[in-house]
Amino acid sequence: MTDTARILPFDFNVTARKLQTTLPQILSEVQENCMRNYQMLALIQSRGNISFGNHGLGLNWKVKYRNHRVQGSNGENPRNFSQQNLYQTARLDWRGYEVTDTISKREIQQNRGEAAIINVMEEFETNLKKSIEQELGPQFYNDGYDSAYPNYWHGLNSMYRQAGQTFHINGGVMTARSRNDADKVIVPAGSYAELSCVLGAFSGTQHDPSVIWPEGTADAHYDFWSPLMLQWDKAGFTGTTDGEKLKNAMRFGITHAMRNVDRTGPITNVWTDRSNYIALKDFYEGKQTLEVTAGTQLYELGFRNVIVFDGVEVSFENAVPTGFAYGMNMDSVEIRCLDDELFAMDGPTYDMDLKLMKAAVETNSNMLCRSPRNTFFLAPASAVTA
């Protein structure tokens, strides 16, 4: 290989004289082709739901899961007194992420003055923080109980574990069976924050057993920790297109989330993958105008890919898996950090033995949702497996 080809392999017409007499124009600007917009972090930040300087062995919070039992009285009957526990404890451990980089003393010396197209040392900390912020985007949807991710956040999928079953009516009673195309509701089968998500795990009943939960009424403690999971793309939700089925499934989830009347009950946001978002917009095209031009929180934060449906902001996230959607009240989602900032810088420090500058950015934290009960999850039938 000639010297010319080795130095400028992209231009085979460079002659020896050109190489010695003419330099290429080198642009100092960097085109950022690795950045994506993630709405989840922006919303959590804007609501003030990131706290710093936390402490302790983990995250514990109390959950009031039941009310006192009410008994009838005629004004004369004797009273029965017994101590009643109304609380359970939710627990998550600390998790974290980090990114590292290093620069040799020789590289620092070489990368200065007119030779520095990009000042690597000046960009050291900035690039580390940008990298960890970008790579955290998918972690909001992570399953922290997956054995492959023992140190990752307990993202939303931590709440939506299932065993390939759906609910139907058998003999006049709600019963679980192996996933069936005719069913809407996926049976919750996991746990979150060390509390079972299984319906009735802490006693309580569905008042009308011939109605499929969450329809009808139930004791407060029957479903206090159970997320609503739906298979949206089969016969349970009618529609001739994916967009119509998604619309019907979202309306079902949003409406039934309203049965919880506290401020963290009603759904505020739904995130879909890009394909489902297009399907929804295609379905609504020509029917009514849903485009948002102002007035929603996401729009005010600079995001324009937003529509409003049943009073709820609907958008897409790059990190949402294909075919899925998530609905929640963002007042219930938090990030808690041990550090005094979300992305803490460690270094740069100089290693005399190796002649290197080393630096790391880390977050010692975890994501938590105050209650799975105030969420819903739409999954394609192909994902409902044991």
C-alpha positions as CSV (number, residue, x, y, z in Angstrom):
1,M,0.0,0.0,0.0
2,T,1.3,3.5,-0.9
3,D,1.8,6.2,1.6
4,T,-1.0,8.2,-0.2
5,A,-3.5,5.3,0.1
6,R,-2.6,4.7,3.8
7,I,-3.2,8.4,4.8
8,L,-6.2,9.2,2.6
9,P,-7.8,5.9,1.6
10,F,-11.1,7.6,0.6
11,D,-9.5,9.5,-2.3
12,F,-7.7,7.4,-4.9
13,N,-7.1,10.4,-7.2
14,V,-4.7,12.1,-4.8
15,T,-1.3,12.5,-6.4
16,A,2.0,12.8,-4.5
17,R,2.1,16.5,-5.2
18,K,-1.4,17.1,-4.0
19,L,-0.7,15.2,-0.8
20,Q,2.4,17.3,-0.1
21,T,0.9,20.7,-1.0
22,T,-2.9,20.7,-0.1
23,L,-4.6,19.9,3.2
24,P,-8.2,18.8,3.5
25,Q,-10.7,21.1,5.2
26,I,-11.3,19.6,8.6
27,L,-14.6,20.7,10.3
28,S,-14.4,21.2,14.1
29,E,-18.1,20.6,14.7
30,V,-19.2,17.1,15.7
31,Q,-22.4,15.6,14.3
32,E,-24.2,13.9,17.2
33,N,-25.6,10.7,15.6
34,C,-26.0,8.7,18.9
35,M,-28.5,11.0,20.7
36,R,-32.2,10.2,21.2
37,N,-35.0,11.9,23.0
38,Y,-36.3,10.1,26.1
39,Q,-39.5,11.6,27.6
40,M,-39.6,9.5,30.8
41,L,-36.6,11.2,32.4
42,A,-37.8,14.6,31.3
43,L,-41.2,14.2,32.9
44,I,-39.8,12.8,36.1
45,Q,-37.4,15.7,36.4
46,S,-40.1,18.3,35.6
47,R,-42.3,16.9,38.3
48,G,-39.5,17.1,40.9
49,N,-39.6,13.4,41.4
50,I,-35.8,12.9,41.6
51,S,-34.3,13.0,45.1
52,F,-30.6,13.1,46.1
53,G,-28.5,12.3,49.1
54,N,-30.7,9.4,50.2
55,H,-29.2,6.8,52.6
56,G,-29.8,3.4,54.2
57,L,-29.5,-0.2,53.0
58,G,-32.3,0.2,50.4
59,L,-35.6,1.8,49.6
60,N,-38.5,0.9,51.9
61,W,-41.9,2.5,51.8
62,K,-45.2,1.8,53.6
63,V,-48.3,0.8,51.6
64,K,-51.7,1.1,53.2
65,Y,-53.3,-2.0,51.5
66,R,-56.6,-2.3,53.3
67,N,-59.3,-0.4,55.3
68,H,-60.8,-1.2,58.7
69,R,-63.6,-3.8,58.3
70,V,-67.0,-2.2,58.6
71,Q,-69.8,-4.1,60.5
72,G,-73.5,-3.5,60.7
73,S,-75.0,-2.1,63.9
74,N,-78.4,-1.5,65.3
75,G,-77.2,0.8,68.0
76,E,-77.5,-1.8,70.8
77,N,-75.3,-4.8,69.7
78,P,-72.0,-5.3,71.5
79,R,-68.8,-4.3,69.8
80,N,-65.9,-6.6,69.0
81,F,-62.4,-5.0,69.3
82,S,-59.3,-6.5,67.6
83,Q,-56.1,-4.9,66.4
84,Q,-55.9,-4.6,62.7
85,N,-52.8,-4.1,60.6
86,L,-53.5,-1.9,57.6
87,Y,-49.9,-1.7,56.2
88,Q,-47.4,-3.7,54.1
89,T,-43.8,-2.7,53.4
90,A,-42.4,-2.4,49.8
91,R,-38.7,-2.9,49.4
92,L,-36.2,-2.3,46.6
93,D,-32.4,-2.4,46.8
94,W,-30.0,0.2,45.4
95,R,-28.9,-0.3,41.8
96,G,-26.6,1.6,39.5
97,Y,-24.8,2.3,36.3
98,E,-21.4,3.7,35.4
99,V,-19.3,4.6,32.3
100,T,-15.6,5.0,32.2
101,D,-12.9,6.3,30.0
102,T,-9.1,7.0,30.0
103,I,-6.6,9.2,28.3
104,S,-2.9,8.6,28.1
105,K,-0.4,11.3,29.0
106,R,0.9,11.0,25.4
107,E,-2.5,11.5,23.9
108,I,-3.1,14.6,26.0
109,Q,0.2,16.0,24.8
110,Q,-0.6,15.2,21.2
111,N,-4.2,16.4,21.3
112,R,-3.6,20.2,21.8
113,G,-3.0,23.3,19.9
114,E,-3.8,23.3,16.1
115,A,-3.6,19.5,16.0
116,A,-6.6,19.1,18.2
117,I,-9.6,18.7,15.9
118,I,-11.6,17.8,19.0
119,N,-10.1,18.7,22.4
120,V,-10.5,15.2,24.0
121,M,-9.7,16.4,27.5
122,E,-12.2,19.2,27.5
123,E,-14.9,16.8,26.2
124,F,-14.0,14.1,28.7
125,E,-16.6,14.8,31.4
126,T,-19.3,16.0,29.0
127,N,-19.2,12.9,26.8
128,L,-19.3,10.5,29.8
129,K,-22.4,12.3,31.2
130,K,-24.1,12.4,27.8
131,S,-23.4,8.7,27.3
132,I,-24.9,7.5,30.7
133,E,-27.9,9.8,30.3
134,Q,-28.6,8.4,26.8
135,E,-28.1,4.8,27.9
136,L,-30.4,5.2,30.8
137,G,-33.4,5.7,28.5
138,P,-34.1,2.0,27.9
139,Q,-33.7,1.3,31.6
140,F,-37.0,2.9,32.5
141,Y,-38.6,-0.1,30.8
142,N,-36.2,-2.7,32.2
143,D,-37.1,-5.8,34.2
144,G,-35.0,-5.6,37.3
145,Y,-35.8,-9.1,38.3
146,D,-34.4,-10.6,35.1
147,S,-31.4,-12.7,36.2
148,A,-29.4,-11.2,33.3
149,Y,-29.6,-7.7,34.8
150,P,-28.9,-8.1,38.6
151,N,-27.6,-4.5,39.0
152,Y,-30.1,-2.7,36.7
153,W,-32.9,-0.5,37.8
154,H,-36.3,-1.9,38.6
155,G,-37.9,-0.4,35.5
156,L,-41.6,-0.7,34.5
157,N,-41.3,-4.3,33.3
158,S,-40.4,-5.3,36.8
159,M,-44.1,-5.0,37.6
160,Y,-45.5,-6.8,34.6
161,R,-44.4,-10.4,35.1
162,Q,-46.9,-13.1,33.9
163,A,-47.0,-16.8,33.3
164,G,-48.8,-17.1,30.0
165,Q,-52.4,-17.1,31.4
166,T,-55.4,-15.0,30.7
167,F,-58.8,-14.6,32.6
168,H,-62.1,-16.0,31.3
169,I,-65.5,-17.0,32.7
170,N,-65.8,-20.8,33.3
171,G,-69.0,-22.1,35.0
172,G,-70.0,-18.5,35.9
173,V,-66.7,-17.8,37.7
174,M,-63.6,-15.9,36.7
175,T,-60.9,-18.4,36.0
176,A,-57.3,-18.4,34.7
177,R,-56.4,-20.4,31.7
178,S,-53.6,-20.7,29.2
179,R,-53.5,-17.6,27.0
180,N,-56.5,-17.5,24.6
181,D,-57.2,-15.1,21.8
182,A,-60.7,-14.3,23.1
183,D,-59.4,-13.0,26.4
184,K,-58.5,-9.4,27.3
185,V,-56.8,-9.5,30.7
186,I,-53.5,-11.2,31.4
187,V,-53.1,-12.8,34.8
188,P,-50.5,-11.0,37.0
189,A,-48.1,-13.6,38.3
190,G,-45.0,-11.8,39.7
191,S,-44.0,-9.6,42.5
192,Y,-42.7,-6.1,42.8
193,A,-40.7,-4.5,45.7
194,E,-41.1,-7.9,47.5
195,L,-44.9,-7.7,47.5
196,S,-46.9,-10.2,45.4
197,C,-48.8,-8.8,42.4
198,V,-51.2,-11.8,42.4
199,L,-54.9,-11.0,42.8
200,G,-56.0,-11.9,46.3
201,A,-52.5,-12.7,47.6
202,F,-53.4,-10.6,50.7
203,S,-57.0,-12.0,50.9
204,G,-60.0,-10.1,49.7
205,T,-62.4,-11.0,47.0
206,Q,-64.0,-9.9,43.7
207,H,-67.5,-9.2,44.8
208,D,-69.2,-10.6,41.7
209,P,-67.2,-13.7,40.6
210,S,-69.0,-13.8,37.3
211,V,-67.3,-10.6,36.2
212,I,-63.7,-10.5,34.9
213,W,-61.5,-8.2,37.0
214,P,-61.0,-5.2,36.9
215,E,-64.6,-4.8,35.9
216,G,-67.1,-5.0,38.8
217,T,-66.1,-4.2,42.3
218,A,-63.6,-5.8,44.7
219,D,-62.2,-5.4,48.2
220,A,-59.5,-2.8,48.4
221,H,-56.8,-5.3,49.4
222,Y,-57.8,-7.8,46.7
223,D,-56.0,-5.9,44.0
224,F,-54.0,-3.2,45.9
225,W,-50.7,-4.3,44.2
226,S,-51.9,-5.8,41.0
227,P,-51.2,-4.1,37.6
228,L,-53.7,-4.3,34.8
229,M,-52.1,-6.2,31.9
230,L,-54.0,-6.6,28.6
231,Q,-53.3,-8.4,25.3
232,W,-54.5,-5.8,22.9
233,D,-54.1,-7.4,19.4
234,K,-56.5,-10.3,19.5
235,A,-60.3,-10.8,19.4
236,G,-60.8,-9.6,23.0
237,F,-60.6,-6.0,21.7
238,T,-62.6,-5.5,18.6
239,G,-61.3,-3.7,15.6
240,T,-60.4,-4.2,12.0
241,T,-57.0,-2.5,12.3
242,D,-54.2,-2.4,14.9
243,G,-55.0,1.3,15.5
244,E,-58.6,0.6,16.4
245,K,-57.7,-2.3,18.7
246,L,-55.1,-0.1,20.4
247,K,-57.7,2.6,20.9
248,N,-60.1,0.2,22.5
249,A,-57.5,-1.3,24.8
250,M,-56.2,2.1,25.9
251,R,-59.7,3.3,26.7
252,F,-60.2,0.1,28.7
253,G,-57.0,0.7,30.7
254,I,-57.5,4.4,31.2
255,T,-61.1,4.0,32.4
256,H,-60.4,1.2,34.8
257,A,-57.4,3.0,36.3
258,M,-59.8,5.7,37.2
259,R,-61.4,3.4,39.8
260,N,-58.6,4.4,42.1
261,V,-59.6,7.9,43.2
262,D,-56.5,9.3,44.9
263,R,-54.2,11.7,43.0
264,T,-51.9,8.9,41.9
265,G,-54.7,7.0,40.4
266,P,-55.8,8.4,37.0
267,I,-53.5,7.7,34.1
268,T,-51.6,10.8,32.9
269,N,-49.4,9.3,30.1
270,V,-49.3,6.4,27.7
271,W,-46.2,5.4,25.8
272,T,-46.2,3.2,22.8
273,D,-43.6,2.0,20.4
274,R,-43.3,3.9,17.1
275,S,-45.3,1.4,15.0
276,N,-48.3,1.5,17.4
277,Y,-48.1,5.3,17.5
278,I,-48.4,5.4,13.7
279,A,-51.2,2.9,13.8
280,L,-53.1,5.1,16.2
281,K,-52.6,8.2,14.1
282,D,-53.6,6.4,10.9
283,F,-56.8,5.2,12.6
284,Y,-57.8,8.7,13.7
285,E,-56.8,10.4,10.5
286,G,-59.9,12.1,9.1
287,K,-62.1,11.2,12.1
288,Q,-61.1,14.0,14.6
289,T,-58.1,16.2,15.3
290,L,-56.0,14.9,18.2
291,E,-52.7,16.7,17.4
292,V,-51.4,18.7,20.3
293,T,-50.1,22.2,19.6
294,A,-49.8,23.5,23.2
295,G,-51.1,22.9,26.7
296,T,-49.6,19.5,27.6
297,Q,-46.6,18.9,29.8
298,L,-44.7,17.0,27.1
299,Y,-45.3,19.8,24.6
300,E,-44.0,22.4,27.1
301,L,-40.9,20.3,27.6
302,G,-40.1,20.4,23.8
303,F,-41.6,17.1,22.6
304,R,-43.9,17.5,19.6
305,N,-44.9,13.8,19.0
306,V,-47.9,14.0,21.3
307,I,-51.6,13.4,20.9
308,V,-54.4,13.5,23.5
309,F,-56.8,10.6,24.0
310,D,-59.5,10.5,26.7
311,G,-57.7,13.4,28.4
312,V,-54.3,11.5,28.5
313,E,-51.1,12.4,26.7
314,V,-50.1,9.7,24.3
315,S,-46.7,9.5,22.7
316,F,-43.9,7.1,21.6
317,E,-40.6,6.4,23.3
318,N,-37.6,5.0,21.4
319,A,-37.0,2.5,24.2
320,V,-40.5,0.9,24.2
321,P,-40.3,-2.6,22.8
322,T,-42.1,-3.3,19.5
323,G,-45.8,-4.0,20.1
324,F,-46.0,-2.8,23.7
325,A,-47.5,0.2,25.5
326,Y,-47.4,1.5,29.0
327,G,-49.9,3.7,30.9
328,M,-49.3,5.3,34.3
329,N,-49.7,8.3,36.5
330,M,-46.4,10.1,36.5
331,D,-46.9,11.4,40.0
332,S,-46.2,7.8,41.2
333,V,-42.8,7.4,39.4
334,E,-39.6,8.4,41.2
335,I,-35.9,8.2,41.0
336,R,-34.0,8.1,44.3
337,C,-30.2,8.6,44.4
338,L,-27.5,7.9,47.0
339,D,-25.3,10.6,45.4
340,D,-25.9,14.3,45.6
341,E,-26.6,14.4,41.8
342,L,-28.1,11.9,39.4
343,F,-24.8,11.5,37.5
344,A,-21.8,11.8,39.8
345,M,-18.3,12.4,38.4
346,D,-15.4,10.3,39.8
347,G,-12.1,11.9,38.7
348,P,-10.4,12.6,36.4
349,T,-7.4,11.3,38.4
350,Y,-3.9,10.6,37.1
351,D,-2.3,7.2,37.5
352,M,1.5,7.7,37.6
353,D,2.2,4.0,37.1
354,L,0.2,3.7,33.9
355,K,0.6,7.4,32.8
356,L,-3.2,7.6,32.3
357,M,-6.0,10.0,33.2
358,K,-9.0,8.0,34.4
359,A,-12.6,9.2,34.9
360,A,-16.0,7.6,35.6
361,V,-19.5,8.8,35.8
362,E,-22.0,6.8,37.9
363,T,-25.4,6.8,39.3
364,N,-26.1,4.9,42.5
365,S,-29.9,4.9,42.5
366,N,-33.1,3.1,41.6
367,M,-36.4,3.8,39.9
368,L,-39.6,3.1,41.8
369,C,-43.3,3.2,41.1
370,R,-45.4,3.9,44.2
371,S,-48.0,1.3,43.2
372,P,-48.4,-1.1,40.3
373,R,-52.2,-0.8,40.8
374,N,-52.2,2.6,39.1
375,T,-50.7,1.4,35.9
376,F,-51.7,-0.6,32.8
377,F,-49.6,-2.6,30.3
378,L,-50.5,-3.5,26.7
379,A,-48.7,-6.5,25.3
380,P,-49.0,-8.4,22.0
381,A,-50.3,-12.0,22.4
382,S,-47.0,-13.3,21.1
383,A,-45.4,-12.0,24.3
384,V,-47.8,-13.7,26.7
385,T,-45.9,-16.9,27.4
386,A,-45.0,-19.0,30.4
